[in-house]
Amino acid sequence: MAVLSPQVTNIIIILGMMQVSKRIPFEDPDVLNIVRALYVGSNVIIAFIYLYVQYQINKKKDLTTLKYVEPAPIGSSEEGKLVTTTVQAYDTQQLKNSFRSQIMGVAMMSFMHLYMKYTNPLLIQSIIPLKGALESNLVKIHVFGKPASGDLKRPFKQPAGLMGGLQSGPAQSDKKAVEAAERAGRGGVKDE
């Protein structure tokens, strides 16, 4: 059985929910309030998931040193920067990025719904971000207990998409790339 990628399942969900949302009477204030409650509830669940992940990161207190070369932005003539950090600090930074992304999504959805009066995206945005949170690498490691190997090996591969295209490639953690960056003197300050 072939496993569908998260991007494909997102498209299937979006197309399906677009068809469902055409049949929902958003003009009815009771229905609209139920959909709003679903959206708020979904974001509360995501916040609790992220808080639990933060609790697990702090509980494990994994101070194993993690070295990798962060790629330079596309179009930059600079070379990648060496980053030396701990697993705990790396996971905490990744979690902050996830939280920030979720807050930006809520802000955009609030603007679209409250100011521009769009109601259909509320339904889709109740499902896709929750699905994304449950599929995130940190949740797989800290909630579902999967080992941090293979695709879950740190540094995490950036997902293909809008923001992934702004970098010239994935972070490199192989010994050769790290040693080359150390010799070149690019970065290397340890984040605590």
PyRosetta script that sets phi, psi and omega in degrees:
from pyrosetta import init, pose_from_sequence

init()
pose = pose_from_sequence("MAVLSPQVTNIIIILGMMQVSKRIPFEDPDVLNIVRALYVGSNVIIAFIYLYVQYQINKKKDLTTLKYVEPAPIGSSEEGKLVTTTVQAYDTQQLKNSFRSQIMGVAMMSFMHLYMKYTNPLLIQSIIPLKGALESNLVKIHVFGKPASGDLKRPFKQPAGLMGGLQSGPAQSDKKAVEAAERAGRGGVKDE")
pose.set_psi(1, 126.3)
pose.set_omega(1, -179.5)
pose.set_phi(2, -80.4)
pose.set_psi(2, 135.3)
pose.set_omega(2, 178.7)
pose.set_phi(3, -93.6)
pose.set_psi(3, 128.4)
pose.set_omega(3, 179.6)
pose.set_phi(4, -76.3)
pose.set_psi(4, 143.8)
pose.set_omega(4, 178.0)
pose.set_phi(5, -70.8)
pose.set_psi(5, 156.3)
pose.set_omega(5, 178.8)
pose.set_phi(6, -57.1)
pose.set_psi(6, -35.2)
pose.set_omega(6, 179.6)
pose.set_phi(7, -65.2)
pose.set_psi(7, -40.9)
pose.set_omega(7, 179.8)
pose.set_phi(8, -66.5)
pose.set_psi(8, -44.4)
pose.set_omega(8, 179.2)
pose.set_phi(9, -65.3)
pose.set_psi(9, -34.0)
pose.set_omega(9, 175.9)
pose.set_phi(10, -62.0)
pose.set_psi(10, -43.8)
pose.set_omega(10, 179.3)
pose.set_phi(11, -63.4)
pose.set_psi(11, -42.4)
pose.set_omega(11, 178.6)
pose.set_phi(12, -61.8)
pose.set_psi(12, -44.5)
pose.set_omega(12, 178.8)
pose.set_phi(13, -62.9)
pose.set_psi(13, -45.2)
pose.set_omega(13, -179.1)
pose.set_phi(14, -60.8)
pose.set_psi(14, -48.3)
pose.set_omega(14, 179.9)
pose.set_phi(15, -62.5)
pose.set_psi(15, -41.8)
pose.set_omega(15, 178.7)
pose.set_phi(16, -65.0)
pose.set_psi(16, -44.5)
pose.set_omega(16, -179.0)
pose.set_phi(17, -69.3)
pose.set_psi(17, -28.4)
pose.set_omega(17, 175.6)
pose.set_phi(18, -64.7)
pose.set_psi(18, -39.4)
pose.set_omega(18, 178.3)
pose.set_phi(19, -68.7)
pose.set_psi(19, -41.0)
pose.set_omega(19, 179.0)
pose.set_phi(20, -65.6)
pose.set_psi(20, -42.4)
pose.set_omega(20, -176.2)
pose.set_phi(21, -66.4)
pose.set_psi(21, -22.1)
pose.set_omega(21, 176.7)
pose.set_phi(22, -67.3)
pose.set_psi(22, -25.5)
pose.set_omega(22, -176.8)
pose.set_phi(23, -95.7)
pose.set_psi(23, -4.0)
pose.set_omega(23, -179.0)
pose.set_phi(24, -89.4)
pose.set_psi(24, 128.1)
pose.set_omega(24, 179.8)
pose.set_phi(25, -80.2)
pose.set_psi(25, 84.0)
pose.set_omega(25, -178.7)
pose.set_phi(26, -67.3)
pose.set_psi(26, -14.3)
pose.set_omega(26, 179.3)
pose.set_phi(27, -69.8)
pose.set_psi(27, -26.2)
pose.set_omega(27, 178.2)
pose.set_phi(28, -73.0)
pose.set_psi(28, 118.9)
pose.set_omega(28, -177.1)
pose.set_phi(29, -59.4)
pose.set_psi(29, -32.2)
pose.set_omega(29, 179.2)
pose.set_phi(30, -67.5)
pose.set_psi(30, -43.6)
pose.set_omega(30, 178.6)
pose.set_phi(31, -64.4)
pose.set_psi(31, -43.8)
pose.set_omega(31, 179.7)
pose.set_phi(32, -61.1)
pose.set_psi(32, -41.4)
pose.set_omega(32, 179.0)
pose.set_phi(33, -67.5)
pose.set_psi(33, -33.9)
pose.set_omega(33, 176.3)
pose.set_phi(34, -65.4)
pose.set_psi(34, -44.0)
pose.set_omega(34, 179.6)
pose.set_phi(35, -65.3)
pose.set_psi(35, -40.1)
pose.set_omega(35, 176.2)
pose.set_phi(36, -61.3)
pose.set_psi(36, -43.7)
pose.set_omega(36, 179.2)
pose.set_phi(37, -62.8)
pose.set_psi(37, -38.6)
pose.set_omega(37, 176.8)
pose.set_phi(38, -61.4)
pose.set_psi(38, -43.8)
pose.set_omega(38, 179.6)
pose.set_phi(39, -63.7)
pose.set_psi(39, -47.6)
pose.set_omega(39, 179.8)
pose.set_phi(40, -63.6)
pose.set_psi(40, -43.6)
pose.set_omega(40, 179.0)
pose.set_phi(41, -60.3)
pose.set_psi(41, -41.4)
pose.set_omega(41, 178.1)
pose.set_phi(42, -60.2)
pose.set_psi(42, -42.6)
pose.set_omega(42, -179.7)
pose.set_phi(43, -71.8)
pose.set_psi(43, -31.2)
pose.set_omega(43, 175.5)
pose.set_phi(44, -66.7)
pose.set_psi(44, -42.2)
pose.set_omega(44, 177.5)
pose.set_phi(45, -61.3)
pose.set_psi(45, -43.6)
pose.set_omega(45, 178.7)
pose.set_phi(46, -61.1)
pose.set_psi(46, -43.3)
pose.set_omega(46, 179.3)
pose.set_phi(47, -61.1)
pose.set_psi(47, -42.5)
pose.set_omega(47, 178.8)
pose.set_phi(48, -65.8)
pose.set_psi(48, -38.3)
pose.set_omega(48, 177.0)
pose.set_phi(49, -60.8)
pose.set_psi(49, -47.4)
pose.set_omega(49, -179.1)
pose.set_phi(50, -65.8)
pose.set_psi(50, -37.2)
pose.set_omega(50, 177.0)
pose.set_phi(51, -65.5)
pose.set_psi(51, -38.1)
pose.set_omega(51, 177.7)
pose.set_phi(52, -66.6)
pose.set_psi(52, -40.2)
pose.set_omega(52, 177.1)
pose.set_phi(53, -61.5)
pose.set_psi(53, -42.9)
pose.set_omega(53, 178.2)
pose.set_phi(54, -61.5)
pose.set_psi(54, -41.2)
pose.set_omega(54, 177.3)
pose.set_phi(55, -60.1)
pose.set_psi(55, -44.7)
pose.set_omega(55, -179.7)
pose.set_phi(56, -66.1)
pose.set_psi(56, -39.0)
pose.set_omega(56, 178.1)
pose.set_phi(57, -61.6)
pose.set_psi(57, -46.9)
pose.set_omega(57, -179.7)
pose.set_phi(58, -67.6)
pose.set_psi(58, -34.9)
pose.set_omega(58, 179.8)
pose.set_phi(59, -67.4)
pose.set_psi(59, -43.0)
pose.set_omega(59, -178.8)
pose.set_phi(60, -71.0)
pose.set_psi(60, -34.1)
pose.set_omega(60, 178.9)
pose.set_phi(61, 44.7)
pose.set_psi(61, 53.8)
pose.set_omega(61, -178.7)
pose.set_phi(62, -78.5)
pose.set_psi(62, 102.7)
pose.set_omega(62, -177.2)
pose.set_phi(63, -97.5)
pose.set_psi(63, 22.2)
pose.set_omega(63, 175.6)
pose.set_phi(64, -62.6)
pose.set_psi(64, 133.3)
pose.set_omega(64, -179.6)
pose.set_phi(65, -71.2)
pose.set_psi(65, 136.4)
pose.set_omega(65, 179.4)
pose.set_phi(66, -125.1)
pose.set_psi(66, 121.1)
pose.set_omega(66, 178.0)
pose.set_phi(67, -118.3)
pose.set_psi(67, 135.1)
pose.set_omega(67, 176.0)
pose.set_phi(68, -156.2)
pose.set_psi(68, 161.8)
pose.set_omega(68, 178.8)
pose.set_phi(69, -103.2)
pose.set_psi(69, 116.4)
pose.set_omega(69, 178.6)
pose.set_phi(70, -79.9)
pose.set_psi(70, 128.4)
pose.set_omega(70, -177.1)
pose.set_phi(71, -69.0)
pose.set_psi(71, 150.4)
pose.set_omega(71, 176.4)
pose.set_phi(72, -75.0)
pose.set_psi(72, 153.2)
pose.set_omega(72, 177.4)
pose.set_phi(73, -62.5)
pose.set_psi(73, 152.8)
pose.set_omega(73, 179.0)
pose.set_phi(74, -61.6)
pose.set_psi(74, 139.2)
pose.set_omega(74, 179.0)
pose.set_phi(75, 87.8)
pose.set_psi(75, -6.7)
pose.set_omega(75, -179.5)
pose.set_phi(76, -89.6)
pose.set_psi(76, 143.6)
pose.set_omega(76, 177.9)
pose.set_phi(77, -88.1)
pose.set_psi(77, -4.8)
pose.set_omega(77, 179.2)
pose.set_phi(78, -70.1)
pose.set_psi(78, 160.0)
pose.set_omega(78, 174.0)
pose.set_phi(79, -97.3)
pose.set_psi(79, 168.3)
pose.set_omega(79, -179.1)
pose.set_phi(80, -60.1)
pose.set_psi(80, 155.5)
pose.set_omega(80, -178.0)
pose.set_phi(81, -103.5)
pose.set_psi(81, 133.2)
pose.set_omega(81, 176.9)
pose.set_phi(82, -74.2)
pose.set_psi(82, 130.4)
pose.set_omega(82, 177.5)
pose.set_phi(83, -119.6)
pose.set_psi(83, 126.2)
pose.set_omega(83, 175.1)
pose.set_phi(84, -118.4)
pose.set_psi(84, 119.6)
pose.set_omega(84, -176.2)
pose.set_phi(85, -146.5)
pose.set_psi(85, -171.0)
pose.set_omega(85, 174.3)
pose.set_phi(86, -111.6)
pose.set_psi(86, 162.5)
pose.set_omega(86, 178.0)
pose.set_phi(87, -60.8)
pose.set_psi(87, -40.9)
pose.set_omega(87, 179.6)
pose.set_phi(88, -61.8)
pose.set_psi(88, -46.6)
pose.set_omega(88, -179.6)
pose.set_phi(89, -66.0)
pose.set_psi(89, -39.1)
pose.set_omega(89, 179.0)
pose.set_phi(90, -63.3)
pose.set_psi(90, -48.0)
pose.set_omega(90, 180.0)
pose.set_phi(91, -63.2)
pose.set_psi(91, -40.1)
pose.set_omega(91, 179.0)
pose.set_phi(92, -62.9)
pose.set_psi(92, -41.8)
pose.set_omega(92, 178.7)
pose.set_phi(93, -65.5)
pose.set_psi(93, -41.5)
pose.set_omega(93, 177.7)
pose.set_phi(94, -62.9)
pose.set_psi(94, -38.8)
pose.set_omega(94, 179.2)
pose.set_phi(95, -68.0)
pose.set_psi(95, -39.3)
pose.set_omega(95, 176.4)
pose.set_phi(96, -61.0)
pose.set_psi(96, -40.9)
pose.set_omega(96, 178.0)
pose.set_phi(97, -62.6)
pose.set_psi(97, -40.7)
pose.set_omega(97, 178.5)
pose.set_phi(98, -64.9)
pose.set_psi(98, -43.5)
pose.set_omega(98, 178.7)
pose.set_phi(99, -61.9)
pose.set_psi(99, -45.9)
pose.set_omega(99, -179.9)
pose.set_phi(100, -60.3)
pose.set_psi(100, -42.2)
pose.set_omega(100, 178.6)
pose.set_phi(101, -62.7)
pose.set_psi(101, -40.9)
pose.set_omega(101, 179.7)
pose.set_phi(102, -66.4)
pose.set_psi(102, -41.5)
pose.set_omega(102, 179.4)
pose.set_phi(103, -64.7)
pose.set_psi(103, -40.2)
pose.set_omega(103, 177.0)
pose.set_phi(104, -63.2)
pose.set_psi(104, -39.4)
pose.set_omega(104, 177.7)
pose.set_phi(105, -63.3)
pose.set_psi(105, -41.9)
pose.set_omega(105, 178.4)
pose.set_phi(106, -65.7)
pose.set_psi(106, -41.1)
pose.set_omega(106, 179.7)
pose.set_phi(107, -63.0)
pose.set_psi(107, -44.9)
pose.set_omega(107, 179.4)
pose.set_phi(108, -64.9)
pose.set_psi(108, -42.3)
pose.set_omega(108, -180.0)
pose.set_phi(109, -66.7)
pose.set_psi(109, -38.4)
pose.set_omega(109, 177.7)
pose.set_phi(110, -61.9)
pose.set_psi(110, -44.3)
pose.set_omega(110, 177.7)
pose.set_phi(111, -61.0)
pose.set_psi(111, -48.0)
pose.set_omega(111, -177.8)
pose.set_phi(112, -64.1)
pose.set_psi(112, -37.3)
pose.set_omega(112, -176.1)
pose.set_phi(113, -83.0)
pose.set_psi(113, -47.8)
pose.set_omega(113, -174.4)
pose.set_phi(114, -79.1)
pose.set_psi(114, -38.8)
pose.set_omega(114, -175.8)
pose.set_phi(115, -91.7)
pose.set_psi(115, -47.0)
pose.set_omega(115, -175.9)
pose.set_phi(116, -93.0)
pose.set_psi(116, -5.9)
pose.set_omega(116, 175.2)
pose.set_phi(117, 66.2)
pose.set_psi(117, 27.0)
pose.set_omega(117, 174.3)
pose.set_phi(118, -80.3)
pose.set_psi(118, 132.8)
pose.set_omega(118, 179.8)
pose.set_phi(119, -114.7)
pose.set_psi(119, -31.7)
pose.set_omega(119, -177.2)
pose.set_phi(120, -57.3)
pose.set_psi(120, -41.3)
pose.set_omega(120, -178.5)
pose.set_phi(121, -64.2)
pose.set_psi(121, -18.9)
pose.set_omega(121, 178.4)
pose.set_phi(122, -56.9)
pose.set_psi(122, -41.0)
pose.set_omega(122, -177.4)
pose.set_phi(123, -66.4)
pose.set_psi(123, -48.0)
pose.set_omega(123, -179.7)
pose.set_phi(124, -64.8)
pose.set_psi(124, -41.4)
pose.set_omega(124, -177.8)
pose.set_phi(125, -76.0)
pose.set_psi(125, -3.2)
pose.set_omega(125, 172.0)
pose.set_phi(126, -83.6)
pose.set_psi(126, -21.0)
pose.set_omega(126, -174.0)
pose.set_phi(127, -106.6)
pose.set_psi(127, -51.4)
pose.set_omega(127, -172.7)
pose.set_phi(128, -59.0)
pose.set_psi(128, -49.3)
pose.set_omega(128, 180.0)
pose.set_phi(129, -63.9)
pose.set_psi(129, -35.8)
pose.set_omega(129, 177.7)
pose.set_phi(130, -65.4)
pose.set_psi(130, -42.9)
pose.set_omega(130, 176.4)
pose.set_phi(131, -61.3)
pose.set_psi(131, -43.7)
pose.set_omega(131, 178.8)
pose.set_phi(132, -62.3)
pose.set_psi(132, -39.8)
pose.set_omega(132, 179.1)
pose.set_phi(133, -64.7)
pose.set_psi(133, -42.8)
pose.set_omega(133, -179.6)
pose.set_phi(134, -69.3)
pose.set_psi(134, -23.9)
pose.set_omega(134, 179.1)
pose.set_phi(135, -93.0)
pose.set_psi(135, -1.5)
pose.set_omega(135, -176.4)
pose.set_phi(136, -69.8)
pose.set_psi(136, 152.1)
pose.set_omega(136, -178.0)
pose.set_phi(137, -59.9)
pose.set_psi(137, -42.3)
pose.set_omega(137, -178.3)
pose.set_phi(138, -63.7)
pose.set_psi(138, -39.6)
pose.set_omega(138, 178.9)
pose.set_phi(139, -67.9)
pose.set_psi(139, -39.8)
pose.set_omega(139, 178.0)
pose.set_phi(140, -60.3)
pose.set_psi(140, -39.6)
pose.set_omega(140, -178.0)
pose.set_phi(141, -78.2)
pose.set_psi(141, -51.9)
pose.set_omega(141, -169.3)
pose.set_phi(142, -89.3)
pose.set_psi(142, -20.9)
pose.set_omega(142, 179.5)
pose.set_phi(143, -104.5)
pose.set_psi(143, -48.5)
pose.set_omega(143, -176.6)
pose.set_phi(144, -88.7)
pose.set_psi(144, -6.2)
pose.set_omega(144, 173.6)
pose.set_phi(145, 72.0)
pose.set_psi(145, 23.8)
pose.set_omega(145, 178.1)
pose.set_phi(146, -75.0)
pose.set_psi(146, 146.8)
pose.set_omega(146, 178.7)
pose.set_phi(147, -69.0)
pose.set_psi(147, 147.6)
pose.set_omega(147, -178.6)
pose.set_phi(148, -83.5)
pose.set_psi(148, 66.3)
pose.set_omega(148, 178.4)
pose.set_phi(149, -137.6)
pose.set_psi(149, 166.7)
pose.set_omega(149, -178.3)
pose.set_phi(150, 66.0)
pose.set_psi(150, -125.9)
pose.set_omega(150, 179.2)
pose.set_phi(151, -67.9)
pose.set_psi(151, -18.6)
pose.set_omega(151, -179.1)
pose.set_phi(152, -96.0)
pose.set_psi(152, 8.4)
pose.set_omega(152, 178.5)
pose.set_phi(153, -72.9)
pose.set_psi(153, 136.0)
pose.set_omega(153, 178.7)
pose.set_phi(154, -82.5)
pose.set_psi(154, 144.8)
pose.set_omega(154, -4.3)
pose.set_phi(155, -71.5)
pose.set_psi(155, 142.7)
pose.set_omega(155, -177.7)
pose.set_phi(156, -67.7)
pose.set_psi(156, 145.7)
pose.set_omega(156, 174.3)
pose.set_phi(157, -71.2)
pose.set_psi(157, 138.3)
pose.set_omega(157, 177.1)
pose.set_phi(158, -72.3)
pose.set_psi(158, 133.3)
pose.set_omega(158, 178.2)
pose.set_phi(159, -67.0)
pose.set_psi(159, 146.6)
pose.set_omega(159, 177.3)
pose.set_phi(160, -66.6)
pose.set_psi(160, 136.2)
pose.set_omega(160, -178.7)
pose.set_phi(161, 162.4)
pose.set_psi(161, -162.3)
pose.set_omega(161, -175.9)
pose.set_phi(162, -60.7)
pose.set_psi(162, -53.4)
pose.set_omega(162, -176.4)
pose.set_phi(163, -75.0)
pose.set_psi(163, -29.2)
pose.set_omega(163, 178.5)
pose.set_phi(164, -64.8)
pose.set_psi(164, -26.3)
pose.set_omega(164, -179.0)
pose.set_phi(165, -78.5)
pose.set_psi(165, -9.0)
pose.set_omega(165, -178.4)
pose.set_phi(166, -84.9)
pose.set_psi(166, -7.1)
pose.set_omega(166, 177.6)
pose.set_phi(167, -110.9)
pose.set_psi(167, 156.9)
pose.set_omega(167, -175.2)
pose.set_phi(168, -81.2)
pose.set_psi(168, -3.6)
pose.set_omega(168, 179.1)
pose.set_phi(169, 165.8)
pose.set_psi(169, -180.0)
pose.set_omega(169, -179.4)
pose.set_phi(170, -75.0)
pose.set_psi(170, 160.2)
pose.set_omega(170, 174.7)
pose.set_phi(171, -64.6)
pose.set_psi(171, 141.0)
pose.set_omega(171, -177.6)
pose.set_phi(172, -107.8)
pose.set_psi(172, 126.1)
pose.set_omega(172, 179.9)
pose.set_phi(173, -117.3)
pose.set_psi(173, 6.2)
pose.set_omega(173, 179.7)
pose.set_phi(174, -69.6)
pose.set_psi(174, 151.9)
pose.set_omega(174, -174.0)
pose.set_phi(175, -57.2)
pose.set_psi(175, -40.2)
pose.set_omega(175, -177.9)
pose.set_phi(176, -62.5)
pose.set_psi(176, -46.8)
pose.set_omega(176, -178.9)
pose.set_phi(177, -66.4)
pose.set_psi(177, -40.6)
pose.set_omega(177, -180.0)
pose.set_phi(178, -65.2)
pose.set_psi(178, -44.8)
pose.set_omega(178, 179.6)
pose.set_phi(179, -64.2)
pose.set_psi(179, -39.3)
pose.set_omega(179, 178.6)
pose.set_phi(180, -63.8)
pose.set_psi(180, -40.7)
pose.set_omega(180, 178.6)
pose.set_phi(181, -68.4)
pose.set_psi(181, -36.7)
pose.set_omega(181, 177.7)
pose.set_phi(182, -64.6)
pose.set_psi(182, -42.2)
pose.set_omega(182, 179.8)
pose.set_phi(183, -65.5)
pose.set_psi(183, -37.5)
pose.set_omega(183, -178.4)
pose.set_phi(184, -76.4)
pose.set_psi(184, -13.5)
pose.set_omega(184, 177.6)
pose.set_phi(185, 73.3)
pose.set_psi(185, 30.8)
pose.set_omega(185, -180.0)
pose.set_phi(186, -94.1)
pose.set_psi(186, 100.4)
pose.set_omega(186, 176.7)
pose.set_phi(187, 78.5)
pose.set_psi(187, -145.0)
pose.set_omega(187, 176.9)
pose.set_phi(188, 100.7)
pose.set_psi(188, 2.5)
pose.set_omega(188, 176.7)
pose.set_phi(189, -73.2)
pose.set_psi(189, 130.5)
pose.set_omega(189, -175.9)
pose.set_phi(190, -78.2)
pose.set_psi(190, 127.8)
pose.set_omega(190, 174.7)
pose.set_phi(191, -85.5)
pose.set_psi(191, 133.8)
pose.set_omega(191, 178.0)
pose.set_phi(192, -112.7)
pose.dump_pdb("model.pdb")
